Amino acid sequence: MNEKQEKLGILPFVIGGVSFIPGIGIFFGIVAIIWGLATKKLGGKKLAVVGACGIGFSVILYGALFYFGFVQRGGVYDDLRVQLSKNTITSLVQSIEFYKTQNSRYPESLEVLRKSLPENSLVFVHDPAQVQMGGEPRYYHYELKDQEHYYLLGVGPDEQPYTSDDVLPNIEITLNSGVGLLIHQDSKNGL
């Protein structure tokens, strides 16, 4: 009995090929796997393998983006996180000064400031340069020196305040500016 088995057409393999498109490809990969395993036609197993490879490609791609964006240290993403941190900490100084204007004193902590902000405020009290997987976001380092002055900075990779790798607000402070922000001498060494 020499029966010739029918082959799969081109459409299933096009669907399998679409599985290599990140994001939406996972759905097409699942379709290709199911179609390949369910068919009795010649090439079904190849179609299932193509669909699985497309899904694997998406998983590897997104895994690499996640790793390089959130886990790896010392690359271009660190520079971007530091720049974002500088921008957010600079706007945070404005919010702290506004808090003092409204309450005649500086907030005791950034948590107190956060609670005083409107619900959908675009002021962030967490340092975006300090990414922690599975943990709570880390606040910027905020410390009241006295009733009229405070320190505000983002701790750098050493995770210690008042060192040369601190992230500082991009604000020029003069003696008569009325801003209570102080820059610690040990933090200035990195400037």
KEPA-906988 format. One record per residue (C-alpha): residue number from 1; x, y, z; residue in three letters. Coordinates in Angstrom, 3 decimals. Example, Ala and Ser with C-alpha at 12.3 -4.5 7.8 and 13.67 -1.06 7.14 Angstrom:
BEGIN
num: 1	px: 12.300	py: -4.500	pz: 7.800	residuo: Ala
num: 2	px: 13.670	py: -1.060	pz: 7.140	residuo: Ser
! end
This chain:
BEGIN
num: 1	px: 0.000	py: 0.000	pz: 0.000	residuo: Met
num: 2	px: 1.770	py: 3.027	pz: -1.260	residuo: Asn
num: 3	px: -0.588	py: 5.842	pz: -0.380	residuo: Glu
num: 4	px: 0.621	py: 9.330	pz: -1.025	residuo: Lys
num: 5	px: 0.036	py: 11.528	pz: 2.058	residuo: Gln
num: 6	px: -1.350	py: 15.031	pz: 1.477	residuo: Glu
num: 7	px: 0.968	py: 17.941	pz: 2.371	residuo: Lys
num: 8	px: 0.101	py: 21.066	pz: 4.323	residuo: Leu
num: 9	px: -0.371	py: 24.163	pz: 2.197	residuo: Gly
num: 10	px: 1.534	py: 27.402	pz: 2.504	residuo: Ile
num: 11	px: -1.024	py: 29.220	pz: 4.745	residuo: Leu
num: 12	px: -0.186	py: 27.248	pz: 7.909	residuo: Pro
num: 13	px: 3.505	py: 28.028	pz: 7.459	residuo: Phe
num: 14	px: 2.742	py: 31.718	pz: 6.910	residuo: Val
num: 15	px: 0.884	py: 31.662	pz: 10.240	residuo: Ile
num: 16	px: 3.881	py: 29.884	pz: 11.751	residuo: Gly
num: 17	px: 6.166	py: 32.569	pz: 10.327	residuo: Gly
num: 18	px: 4.007	py: 35.330	pz: 11.823	residuo: Val
num: 19	px: 4.728	py: 33.768	pz: 15.222	residuo: Ser
num: 20	px: 8.166	py: 35.402	pz: 15.057	residuo: Phe
num: 21	px: 6.599	py: 38.878	pz: 15.357	residuo: Ile
num: 22	px: 7.126	py: 39.904	pz: 19.020	residuo: Pro
num: 23	px: 3.970	py: 40.215	pz: 21.069	residuo: Gly
num: 24	px: 1.207	py: 39.167	pz: 18.664	residuo: Ile
num: 25	px: 3.355	py: 36.289	pz: 17.417	residuo: Gly
num: 26	px: 2.709	py: 34.291	pz: 20.577	residuo: Ile
num: 27	px: -0.952	py: 33.920	pz: 19.613	residuo: Phe
num: 28	px: -0.021	py: 32.809	pz: 16.085	residuo: Phe
num: 29	px: 2.600	py: 30.465	pz: 17.501	residuo: Gly
num: 30	px: -0.019	py: 28.741	pz: 19.632	residuo: Ile
num: 31	px: -2.304	py: 28.439	pz: 16.589	residuo: Val
num: 32	px: 0.566	py: 26.958	pz: 14.554	residuo: Ala
num: 33	px: 1.425	py: 24.443	pz: 17.287	residuo: Ile
num: 34	px: -2.179	py: 23.292	pz: 17.677	residuo: Ile
num: 35	px: -2.704	py: 23.119	pz: 13.900	residuo: Trp
num: 36	px: 0.546	py: 21.222	pz: 13.428	residuo: Gly
num: 37	px: -0.218	py: 18.671	pz: 16.131	residuo: Leu
num: 38	px: -3.868	py: 18.240	pz: 15.165	residuo: Ala
num: 39	px: -3.388	py: 17.695	pz: 11.433	residuo: Thr
num: 40	px: -2.713	py: 14.320	pz: 9.837	residuo: Lys
num: 41	px: -1.121	py: 15.961	pz: 6.818	residuo: Lys
num: 42	px: 2.567	py: 15.790	pz: 6.008	residuo: Leu
num: 43	px: 4.531	py: 18.684	pz: 7.591	residuo: Gly
num: 44	px: 2.370	py: 19.022	pz: 10.705	residuo: Gly
num: 45	px: 5.259	py: 18.432	pz: 13.084	residuo: Lys
num: 46	px: 7.395	py: 20.964	pz: 11.208	residuo: Lys
num: 47	px: 4.609	py: 23.530	pz: 11.576	residuo: Leu
num: 48	px: 4.426	py: 22.867	pz: 15.328	residuo: Ala
num: 49	px: 8.205	py: 23.339	pz: 15.595	residuo: Val
num: 50	px: 8.029	py: 26.638	pz: 13.650	residuo: Val
num: 51	px: 5.273	py: 27.893	pz: 16.003	residuo: Gly
num: 52	px: 7.266	py: 26.844	pz: 19.082	residuo: Ala
num: 53	px: 10.380	py: 28.574	pz: 17.729	residuo: Cys
num: 54	px: 8.392	py: 31.782	pz: 17.157	residuo: Gly
num: 55	px: 7.133	py: 31.729	pz: 20.742	residuo: Ile
num: 56	px: 10.651	py: 30.978	pz: 21.963	residuo: Gly
num: 57	px: 11.964	py: 33.954	pz: 19.990	residuo: Phe
num: 58	px: 9.472	py: 36.282	pz: 21.720	residuo: Ser
num: 59	px: 10.322	py: 34.888	pz: 25.144	residuo: Val
num: 60	px: 14.060	py: 35.340	pz: 24.556	residuo: Ile
num: 61	px: 13.604	py: 38.840	pz: 23.109	residuo: Leu
num: 62	px: 11.429	py: 40.093	pz: 25.975	residuo: Tyr
num: 63	px: 13.631	py: 38.350	pz: 28.528	residuo: Gly
num: 64	px: 16.700	py: 40.108	pz: 27.124	residuo: Ala
num: 65	px: 14.944	py: 43.490	pz: 27.145	residuo: Leu
num: 66	px: 13.854	py: 42.910	pz: 30.739	residuo: Phe
num: 67	px: 17.371	py: 41.878	pz: 31.788	residuo: Tyr
num: 68	px: 19.155	py: 44.767	pz: 30.100	residuo: Phe
num: 69	px: 16.525	py: 47.285	pz: 31.223	residuo: Gly
num: 70	px: 16.061	py: 46.294	pz: 34.859	residuo: Phe
num: 71	px: 18.747	py: 43.895	pz: 36.055	residuo: Val
num: 72	px: 22.070	py: 44.571	pz: 34.320	residuo: Gln
num: 73	px: 24.226	py: 47.332	pz: 35.742	residuo: Arg
num: 74	px: 26.917	py: 49.300	pz: 33.953	residuo: Gly
num: 75	px: 25.307	py: 49.831	pz: 30.564	residuo: Gly
num: 76	px: 23.511	py: 52.509	pz: 28.612	residuo: Val
num: 77	px: 20.320	py: 51.942	pz: 30.602	residuo: Tyr
num: 78	px: 22.092	py: 53.054	pz: 33.775	residuo: Asp
num: 79	px: 22.838	py: 56.402	pz: 32.153	residuo: Asp
num: 80	px: 19.191	py: 56.744	pz: 31.129	residuo: Leu
num: 81	px: 17.992	py: 55.858	pz: 34.643	residuo: Arg
num: 82	px: 20.356	py: 58.451	pz: 36.147	residuo: Val
num: 83	px: 19.085	py: 61.115	pz: 33.725	residuo: Gln
num: 84	px: 15.477	py: 60.247	pz: 34.584	residuo: Leu
num: 85	px: 16.390	py: 60.363	pz: 38.267	residuo: Ser
num: 86	px: 17.904	py: 63.854	pz: 37.854	residuo: Lys
num: 87	px: 14.753	py: 65.099	pz: 36.137	residuo: Asn
num: 88	px: 12.394	py: 63.674	pz: 38.747	residuo: Thr
num: 89	px: 14.461	py: 64.798	pz: 41.744	residuo: Ile
num: 90	px: 14.593	py: 68.333	pz: 40.325	residuo: Thr
num: 91	px: 10.776	py: 68.480	pz: 40.147	residuo: Ser
num: 92	px: 10.645	py: 66.968	pz: 43.635	residuo: Leu
num: 93	px: 12.555	py: 69.985	pz: 45.021	residuo: Val
num: 94	px: 9.822	py: 72.230	pz: 43.654	residuo: Gln
num: 95	px: 7.157	py: 70.124	pz: 45.379	residuo: Ser
num: 96	px: 9.041	py: 70.218	pz: 48.690	residuo: Ile
num: 97	px: 9.356	py: 73.996	pz: 48.478	residuo: Glu
num: 98	px: 5.654	py: 74.300	pz: 47.598	residuo: Phe
num: 99	px: 4.809	py: 72.110	pz: 50.600	residuo: Tyr
num: 100	px: 6.754	py: 74.516	pz: 52.815	residuo: Lys
num: 101	px: 4.903	py: 77.474	pz: 51.332	residuo: Thr
num: 102	px: 1.569	py: 75.835	pz: 52.137	residuo: Gln
num: 103	px: 2.466	py: 74.398	pz: 55.563	residuo: Asn
num: 104	px: 5.154	py: 76.822	pz: 56.858	residuo: Ser
num: 105	px: 7.536	py: 73.895	pz: 57.340	residuo: Arg
num: 106	px: 9.240	py: 71.206	pz: 55.328	residuo: Tyr
num: 107	px: 7.699	py: 67.725	pz: 55.298	residuo: Pro
num: 108	px: 9.066	py: 65.305	pz: 57.907	residuo: Glu
num: 109	px: 9.523	py: 62.644	pz: 55.222	residuo: Ser
num: 110	px: 8.883	py: 62.016	pz: 51.550	residuo: Leu
num: 111	px: 5.997	py: 59.761	pz: 52.583	residuo: Glu
num: 112	px: 4.319	py: 62.785	pz: 54.213	residuo: Val
num: 113	px: 4.922	py: 64.781	pz: 51.030	residuo: Leu
num: 114	px: 3.567	py: 61.963	pz: 48.850	residuo: Arg
num: 115	px: 0.361	py: 61.803	pz: 50.890	residuo: Lys
num: 116	px: -0.134	py: 65.570	pz: 50.514	residuo: Ser
num: 117	px: 0.082	py: 65.437	pz: 46.710	residuo: Leu
num: 118	px: -3.036	py: 65.157	pz: 44.536	residuo: Pro
num: 119	px: -4.028	py: 61.598	pz: 43.620	residuo: Glu
num: 120	px: -2.777	py: 61.692	pz: 40.019	residuo: Asn
num: 121	px: 0.247	py: 63.902	pz: 40.629	residuo: Ser
num: 122	px: 3.182	py: 63.596	pz: 38.278	residuo: Leu
num: 123	px: 5.652	py: 64.234	pz: 41.109	residuo: Val
num: 124	px: 7.561	py: 61.088	pz: 42.007	residuo: Phe
num: 125	px: 9.160	py: 60.513	pz: 45.401	residuo: Val
num: 126	px: 10.711	py: 57.188	pz: 44.370	residuo: His
num: 127	px: 14.117	py: 57.023	pz: 42.719	residuo: Asp
num: 128	px: 13.793	py: 55.441	pz: 39.234	residuo: Pro
num: 129	px: 17.533	py: 54.686	pz: 39.189	residuo: Ala
num: 130	px: 17.096	py: 52.268	pz: 42.095	residuo: Gln
num: 131	px: 15.296	py: 49.341	pz: 40.502	residuo: Val
num: 132	px: 14.548	py: 46.442	pz: 42.828	residuo: Gln
num: 133	px: 12.906	py: 43.314	pz: 41.533	residuo: Met
num: 134	px: 9.970	py: 42.219	pz: 43.650	residuo: Gly
num: 135	px: 10.502	py: 44.898	pz: 46.279	residuo: Gly
num: 136	px: 9.040	py: 48.239	pz: 47.134	residuo: Glu
num: 137	px: 10.315	py: 51.225	pz: 45.166	residuo: Pro
num: 138	px: 13.006	py: 53.114	pz: 47.049	residuo: Arg
num: 139	px: 12.446	py: 56.708	pz: 48.080	residuo: Tyr
num: 140	px: 15.001	py: 59.364	pz: 47.343	residuo: Tyr
num: 141	px: 17.200	py: 60.097	pz: 50.351	residuo: His
num: 142	px: 15.574	py: 62.998	pz: 52.187	residuo: Tyr
num: 143	px: 16.835	py: 64.325	pz: 55.491	residuo: Glu
num: 144	px: 15.868	py: 67.441	pz: 57.410	residuo: Leu
num: 145	px: 18.947	py: 69.212	pz: 58.758	residuo: Lys
num: 146	px: 16.914	py: 71.778	pz: 60.681	residuo: Asp
num: 147	px: 13.604	py: 73.629	pz: 60.279	residuo: Gln
num: 148	px: 14.889	py: 75.606	pz: 57.282	residuo: Glu
num: 149	px: 17.182	py: 73.175	pz: 55.435	residuo: His
num: 150	px: 17.161	py: 69.654	pz: 54.054	residuo: Tyr
num: 151	px: 19.232	py: 67.228	pz: 52.007	residuo: Tyr
num: 152	px: 17.703	py: 65.507	pz: 48.980	residuo: Leu
num: 153	px: 19.577	py: 63.104	pz: 46.748	residuo: Leu
num: 154	px: 19.428	py: 59.815	pz: 44.955	residuo: Gly
num: 155	px: 21.888	py: 57.266	pz: 46.262	residuo: Val
num: 156	px: 24.105	py: 55.912	pz: 43.528	residuo: Gly
num: 157	px: 25.189	py: 52.341	pz: 42.819	residuo: Pro
num: 158	px: 26.955	py: 52.093	pz: 46.194	residuo: Asp
num: 159	px: 23.533	py: 52.654	pz: 47.845	residuo: Glu
num: 160	px: 25.092	py: 55.041	pz: 50.386	residuo: Gln
num: 161	px: 24.123	py: 58.704	pz: 50.767	residuo: Pro
num: 162	px: 26.710	py: 61.472	pz: 50.748	residuo: Tyr
num: 163	px: 29.183	py: 59.814	pz: 48.410	residuo: Thr
num: 164	px: 30.558	py: 60.878	pz: 45.045	residuo: Ser
num: 165	px: 28.050	py: 58.785	pz: 43.049	residuo: Asp
num: 166	px: 24.948	py: 60.548	pz: 44.438	residuo: Asp
num: 167	px: 22.336	py: 61.856	pz: 42.004	residuo: Val
num: 168	px: 21.669	py: 65.506	pz: 42.787	residuo: Leu
num: 169	px: 18.934	py: 67.899	pz: 41.662	residuo: Pro
num: 170	px: 19.809	py: 70.080	pz: 38.709	residuo: Asn
num: 171	px: 19.253	py: 73.363	pz: 40.558	residuo: Ile
num: 172	px: 21.584	py: 76.260	pz: 41.094	residuo: Glu
num: 173	px: 21.270	py: 77.466	pz: 44.664	residuo: Ile
num: 174	px: 22.373	py: 80.907	pz: 45.823	residuo: Thr
num: 175	px: 22.463	py: 82.292	pz: 49.351	residuo: Leu
num: 176	px: 19.385	py: 84.463	pz: 48.810	residuo: Asn
num: 177	px: 17.372	py: 82.026	pz: 46.712	residuo: Ser
num: 178	px: 15.094	py: 81.045	pz: 49.600	residuo: Gly
num: 179	px: 15.467	py: 77.357	pz: 48.755	residuo: Val
num: 180	px: 16.235	py: 75.158	pz: 51.755	residuo: Gly
num: 181	px: 17.992	py: 72.468	pz: 49.747	residuo: Leu
num: 182	px: 21.529	py: 71.735	pz: 50.885	residuo: Leu
num: 183	px: 24.144	py: 69.801	pz: 48.952	residuo: Ile
num: 184	px: 26.382	py: 67.756	pz: 51.231	residuo: His
num: 185	px: 30.104	py: 68.344	pz: 50.722	residuo: Gln
num: 186	px: 30.796	py: 64.623	pz: 50.123	residuo: Asp
num: 187	px: 28.086	py: 64.496	pz: 47.437	residuo: Ser
num: 188	px: 29.660	py: 67.451	pz: 45.585	residuo: Lys
num: 189	px: 32.807	py: 65.462	pz: 44.891	residuo: Asn
num: 190	px: 30.997	py: 63.693	pz: 42.057	residuo: Gly
num: 191	px: 30.041	py: 66.929	pz: 40.315	residuo: Leu
! end
